[in-house]
């Protein structure tokens, strides 16, 4: 029985690490998207300030 636990623990640990990495990647993707949107807004504001929007 102890041998079975030793064999499944590494699998569970790897699964937990994979899940954690996936969550981290989702958060990074959301952050990158938000930053891209903010950058687009700043570029638009800059164009408007230069008079390109009129």
PDB file as gemmi writes it, atoms N, CA and C in Angstrom:
CRYST1    1.000    1.000    1.000  90.00  90.00  90.00 P 1                      
ATOM      1  N   UNK A   1       0.824  -1.197   0.000  1.00  0.00           N  
ATOM      2  CA  UNK A   1       0.000   0.000   0.000  1.00  0.00           C  
ATOM      3  C   UNK A   1       0.863   1.253   0.000  1.00  0.00           C  
ATOM      4  N   UNK A   2       1.918   1.262   0.773  1.00  0.00           N  
ATOM      5  CA  UNK A   2       2.823   2.421   0.807  1.00  0.00           C  
ATOM      6  C   UNK A   2       3.466   2.619  -0.567  1.00  0.00           C  
ATOM      7  N   UNK A   3       3.779   1.507  -1.211  1.00  0.00           N  
ATOM      8  CA  UNK A   3       4.385   1.568  -2.531  1.00  0.00           C  
ATOM      9  C   UNK A   3       3.430   2.218  -3.537  1.00  0.00           C  
ATOM     10  N   UNK A   4       2.141   1.936  -3.435  1.00  0.00           N  
ATOM     11  CA  UNK A   4       1.146   2.538  -4.328  1.00  0.00           C  
ATOM     12  C   UNK A   4       1.074   4.043  -4.105  1.00  0.00           C  
ATOM     13  N   UNK A   5       1.130   4.470  -2.847  1.00  0.00           N  
ATOM     14  CA  UNK A   5       1.088   5.900  -2.544  1.00  0.00           C  
ATOM     15  C   UNK A   5       2.313   6.603  -3.111  1.00  0.00           C  
ATOM     16  N   UNK A   6       3.464   5.986  -3.011  1.00  0.00           N  
ATOM     17  CA  UNK A   6       4.690   6.574  -3.536  1.00  0.00           C  
ATOM     18  C   UNK A   6       4.619   6.727  -5.047  1.00  0.00           C  
ATOM     19  N   UNK A   7       3.924   5.792  -5.711  1.00  0.00           N  
ATOM     20  CA  UNK A   7       3.807   5.868  -7.163  1.00  0.00           C  
ATOM     21  C   UNK A   7       2.801   6.922  -7.594  1.00  0.00           C  
ATOM     22  N   UNK A   8       1.729   7.132  -6.833  1.00  0.00           N  
ATOM     23  CA  UNK A   8       0.705   8.104  -7.225  1.00  0.00           C  
ATOM     24  C   UNK A   8       1.065   9.521  -6.784  1.00  0.00           C  
ATOM     25  N   UNK A   9       1.813   9.690  -5.723  1.00  0.00           N  
ATOM     26  CA  UNK A   9       2.155  11.031  -5.252  1.00  0.00           C  
ATOM     27  C   UNK A   9       2.893  11.860  -6.304  1.00  0.00           C  
ATOM     28  N   UNK A  10       3.915  11.313  -6.975  1.00  0.00           N  
ATOM     29  CA  UNK A  10       4.571  12.111  -8.013  1.00  0.00           C  
ATOM     30  C   UNK A  10       3.618  12.502  -9.139  1.00  0.00           C  
ATOM     31  N   UNK A  11       2.688  11.624  -9.476  1.00  0.00           N  
ATOM     32  CA  UNK A  11       1.722  11.924 -10.525  1.00  0.00           C  
ATOM     33  C   UNK A  11       0.813  13.056 -10.071  1.00  0.00           C  
ATOM     34  N   UNK A  12       0.353  12.992  -8.836  1.00  0.00           N  
ATOM     35  CA  UNK A  12      -0.507  14.052  -8.301  1.00  0.00           C  
ATOM     36  C   UNK A  12       0.262  15.362  -8.215  1.00  0.00           C  
ATOM     37  N   UNK A  13       1.504  15.294  -7.797  1.00  0.00           N  
ATOM     38  CA  UNK A  13       2.325  16.498  -7.689  1.00  0.00           C  
ATOM     39  C   UNK A  13       2.516  17.134  -9.061  1.00  0.00           C  
ATOM     40  N   UNK A  14       2.789  16.337 -10.059  1.00  0.00           N  
ATOM     41  CA  UNK A  14       2.958  16.850 -11.424  1.00  0.00           C  
ATOM     42  C   UNK A  14       1.651  17.462 -11.915  1.00  0.00           C  
ATOM     43  N   UNK A  15       0.536  16.816 -11.605  1.00  0.00           N  
ATOM     44  CA  UNK A  15      -0.773  17.346 -11.987  1.00  0.00           C  
ATOM     45  C   UNK A  15      -1.052  18.683 -11.334  1.00  0.00           C  
ATOM     46  N   UNK A  16      -0.698  18.798 -10.069  1.00  0.00           N  
ATOM     47  CA  UNK A  16      -0.899  20.062  -9.354  1.00  0.00           C  
ATOM     48  C   UNK A  16      -0.015  21.154  -9.947  1.00  0.00           C  
ATOM     49  N   UNK A  17       1.216  20.817 -10.258  1.00  0.00           N  
ATOM     50  CA  UNK A  17       2.124  21.792 -10.855  1.00  0.00           C  
ATOM     51  C   UNK A  17       1.617  22.240 -12.221  1.00  0.00           C  
ATOM     52  N   UNK A  18       1.120  21.301 -13.010  1.00  0.00           N  
ATOM     53  CA  UNK A  18       0.587  21.615 -14.331  1.00  0.00           C  
ATOM     54  C   UNK A  18      -0.622  22.531 -14.208  1.00  0.00           C  
ATOM     55  N   UNK A  19      -1.489  22.225 -13.272  1.00  0.00           N  
ATOM     56  CA  UNK A  19      -2.665  23.057 -13.035  1.00  0.00           C  
ATOM     57  C   UNK A  19      -2.258  24.463 -12.625  1.00  0.00           C  
ATOM     58  N   UNK A  20      -1.277  24.565 -11.771  1.00  0.00           N  
ATOM     59  CA  UNK A  20      -0.778  25.865 -11.317  1.00  0.00           C  
ATOM     60  C   UNK A  20      -0.182  26.655 -12.484  1.00  0.00           C  
ATOM     61  N   UNK A  21       0.562  25.981 -13.341  1.00  0.00           N  
ATOM     62  CA  UNK A  21       1.156  26.640 -14.503  1.00  0.00           C  
ATOM     63  C   UNK A  21       0.088  27.125 -15.476  1.00  0.00           C  
ATOM     64  N   UNK A  22      -0.948  26.320 -15.669  1.00  0.00           N  
ATOM     65  CA  UNK A  22      -2.040  26.720 -16.561  1.00  0.00           C  
ATOM     66  C   UNK A  22      -2.736  27.956 -16.029  1.00  0.00           C  
ATOM     67  N   UNK A  23      -2.995  27.980 -14.721  1.00  0.00           N  
ATOM     68  CA  UNK A  23      -3.625  29.144 -14.099  1.00  0.00           C  
ATOM     69  C   UNK A  23      -2.745  30.375 -14.260  1.00  0.00           C  
ATOM     70  N   UNK A  24      -1.464  30.209 -14.039  1.00  0.00           N  
ATOM     71  CA  UNK A  24      -0.522  31.312 -14.183  1.00  0.00           C  
ATOM     72  C   UNK A  24      -0.511  31.841 -15.616  1.00  0.00           C  
ATOM     73  N   UNK A  25      -0.542  30.938 -16.583  1.00  0.00           N  
ATOM     74  CA  UNK A  25      -0.543  31.345 -17.989  1.00  0.00           C  
ATOM     75  C   UNK A  25      -1.824  32.084 -18.360  1.00  0.00           C  
ATOM     76  N   UNK A  26      -2.950  31.649 -17.812  1.00  0.00           N  
ATOM     77  CA  UNK A  26      -4.219  32.334 -18.066  1.00  0.00           C  
ATOM     78  C   UNK A  26      -4.152  33.757 -17.522  1.00  0.00           C  
ATOM     79  N   UNK A  27      -3.591  33.900 -16.322  1.00  0.00           N  
ATOM     80  CA  UNK A  27      -3.455  35.230 -15.717  1.00  0.00           C  
ATOM     81  C   UNK A  27      -2.527  36.113 -16.546  1.00  0.00           C  
ATOM     82  N   UNK A  28      -1.441  35.549 -17.036  1.00  0.00           N  
ATOM     83  CA  UNK A  28      -0.510  36.310 -17.872  1.00  0.00           C  
ATOM     84  C   UNK A  28      -1.186  36.755 -19.167  1.00  0.00           C  
ATOM     85  N   UNK A  29      -1.946  35.851 -19.788  1.00  0.00           N  
ATOM     86  CA  UNK A  29      -2.658  36.189 -21.021  1.00  0.00           C  
ATOM     87  C   UNK A  29      -3.638  37.332 -20.795  1.00  0.00           C  
ATOM     88  N   UNK A  30      -4.352  37.293 -19.667  1.00  0.00           N  
ATOM     89  CA  UNK A  30      -5.307  38.353 -19.345  1.00  0.00           C  
ATOM     90  C   UNK A  30      -4.577  39.673 -19.139  1.00  0.00           C  
ATOM     91  N   UNK A  31      -3.442  39.624 -18.463  1.00  0.00           N  
ATOM     92  CA  UNK A  31      -2.648  40.837 -18.231  1.00  0.00           C  
ATOM     93  C   UNK A  31      -2.131  41.407 -19.547  1.00  0.00           C  
ATOM     94  N   UNK A  32      -1.641  40.565 -20.422  1.00  0.00           N  
ATOM     95  CA  UNK A  32      -1.134  41.010 -21.720  1.00  0.00           C  
ATOM     96  C   UNK A  32      -2.254  41.641 -22.537  1.00  0.00           C  
ATOM     97  N   UNK A  33      -3.435  41.041 -22.505  1.00  0.00           N  
ATOM     98  CA  UNK A  33      -4.574  41.593 -23.241  1.00  0.00           C  
ATOM     99  C   UNK A  33      -4.946  42.973 -22.694  1.00  0.00           C  
ATOM    100  N   UNK A  34      -4.998  43.087 -21.378  1.00  0.00           N  
ATOM    101  CA  UNK A  34      -5.331  44.370 -20.754  1.00  0.00           C  
ATOM    102  C   UNK A  34      -4.297  45.427 -21.114  1.00  0.00           C  
ATOM    103  N   UNK A  35      -3.025  45.069 -21.069  1.00  0.00           N  
ATOM    104  CA  UNK A  35      -1.965  46.020 -21.403  1.00  0.00           C  
ATOM    105  C   UNK A  35      -2.050  46.434 -22.872  1.00  0.00           C  
ATOM    106  N   UNK A  36      -2.399  45.495 -23.748  1.00  0.00           N  
ATOM    107  CA  UNK A  36      -2.564  45.817 -25.161  1.00  0.00           C  
ATOM    108  C   UNK A  36      -3.700  46.799 -25.374  1.00  0.00           C  
ATOM    109  N   UNK A  37      -4.808  46.601 -24.653  1.00  0.00           N  
ATOM    110  CA  UNK A  37      -5.942  47.517 -24.758  1.00  0.00           C  
ATOM    111  C   UNK A  37      -5.554  48.911 -24.258  1.00  0.00           C  
ATOM    112  N   UNK A  38      -4.825  48.958 -23.157  1.00  0.00           N  
ATOM    113  CA  UNK A  38      -4.393  50.246 -22.601  1.00  0.00           C  
ATOM    114  C   UNK A  38      -3.439  50.947 -23.568  1.00  0.00           C  
ATOM    115  N   UNK A  39      -2.557  50.192 -24.176  1.00  0.00           N  
ATOM    116  CA  UNK A  39      -1.625  50.772 -25.142  1.00  0.00           C  
ATOM    117  C   UNK A  39      -2.374  51.349 -26.332  1.00  0.00           C  
ATOM    118  N   UNK A  40      -3.379  50.648 -26.808  1.00  0.00           N  
ATOM    119  CA  UNK A  40      -4.190  51.145 -27.927  1.00  0.00           C  
ATOM    120  C   UNK A  40      -4.891  52.444 -27.543  1.00  0.00           C  
ATOM    121  N   UNK A  41      -5.390  52.517 -26.311  1.00  0.00           N  
ATOM    122  CA  UNK A  41      -6.057  53.746 -25.858  1.00  0.00           C  
ATOM    123  C   UNK A  41      -5.076  54.912 -25.777  1.00  0.00           C  
ATOM    124  N   UNK A  42      -3.881  54.645 -25.291  1.00  0.00           N  
ATOM    125  CA  UNK A  42      -2.859  55.695 -25.200  1.00  0.00           C  
ATOM    126  C   UNK A  42      -2.464  56.169 -26.598  1.00  0.00           C  
ATOM    127  N   UNK A  43      -2.320  55.253 -27.533  1.00  0.00           N  
ATOM    128  CA  UNK A  43      -1.986  55.636 -28.912  1.00  0.00           C  
ATOM    129  C   UNK A  43      -3.088  56.502 -29.520  1.00  0.00           C  
ATOM    130  N   UNK A  44      -4.334  56.133 -29.267  1.00  0.00           N  
ATOM    131  CA  UNK A  44      -5.459  56.916 -29.771  1.00  0.00           C  
ATOM    132  C   UNK A  44      -5.454  58.317 -29.166  1.00  0.00           C  
ATOM    133  N   UNK A  45      -5.224  58.415 -27.873  1.00  0.00           N  
ATOM    134  CA  UNK A  45      -5.145  59.718 -27.216  1.00  0.00           C  
ATOM    135  C   UNK A  45      -4.019  60.560 -27.807  1.00  0.00           C  
ATOM    136  N   UNK A  46      -2.897  59.945 -28.078  1.00  0.00           N  
ATOM    137  CA  UNK A  46      -1.751  60.652 -28.654  1.00  0.00           C  
ATOM    138  C   UNK A  46      -2.087  61.184 -30.045  1.00  0.00           C  
ATOM    139  N   UNK A  47      -2.747  60.377 -30.828  1.00  0.00           N  
ATOM    140  CA  UNK A  47      -3.175  60.805 -32.163  1.00  0.00           C  
ATOM    141  C   UNK A  47      -4.121  61.998 -32.050  1.00  0.00           C  
ATOM    142  N   UNK A  48      -5.047  61.929 -31.105  1.00  0.00           N  
ATOM    143  CA  UNK A  48      -6.000  63.018 -30.913  1.00  0.00           C  
ATOM    144  C   UNK A  48      -5.308  64.291 -30.452  1.00  0.00           C  
ATOM    145  N   UNK A  49      -4.310  64.151 -29.581  1.00  0.00           N  
ATOM    146  CA  UNK A  49      -3.575  65.327 -29.103  1.00  0.00           C  
ATOM    147  C   UNK A  49      -2.761  65.980 -30.213  1.00  0.00           C  
ATOM    148  N   UNK A  50      -2.282  65.172 -31.132  1.00  0.00           N  
ATOM    149  CA  UNK A  50      -1.515  65.700 -32.256  1.00  0.00           C  
ATOM    150  C   UNK A  50      -2.426  66.321 -33.316  1.00  0.00           C  
ATOM    151  N   UNK A  51      -3.717  66.169 -33.151  1.00  0.00           N  
ATOM    152  CA  UNK A  51      -4.647  66.754 -34.099  1.00  0.00           C  
ATOM    153  C   UNK A  51      -5.019  65.837 -35.233  1.00  0.00           C  
ATOM    154  N   UNK A  52      -4.632  64.585 -35.152  1.00  0.00           N  
ATOM    155  CA  UNK A  52      -4.950  63.630 -36.202  1.00  0.00           C  
ATOM    156  C   UNK A  52      -6.390  63.154 -36.160  1.00  0.00           C  
ATOM    157  N   UNK A  53      -7.055  63.384 -35.045  1.00  0.00           N  
ATOM    158  CA  UNK A  53      -8.416  62.922 -34.915  1.00  0.00           C  
ATOM    159  C   UNK A  53      -9.444  63.929 -35.385  1.00  0.00           C  
ATOM    160  N   UNK A  54      -9.008  65.131 -35.717  1.00  0.00           N  
ATOM    161  CA  UNK A  54      -9.967  66.189 -36.134  1.00  0.00           C  
ATOM    162  C   UNK A  54     -10.025  66.315 -37.619  1.00  0.00           C  
TER     163      UNK A  54                                                      
END                                                                             
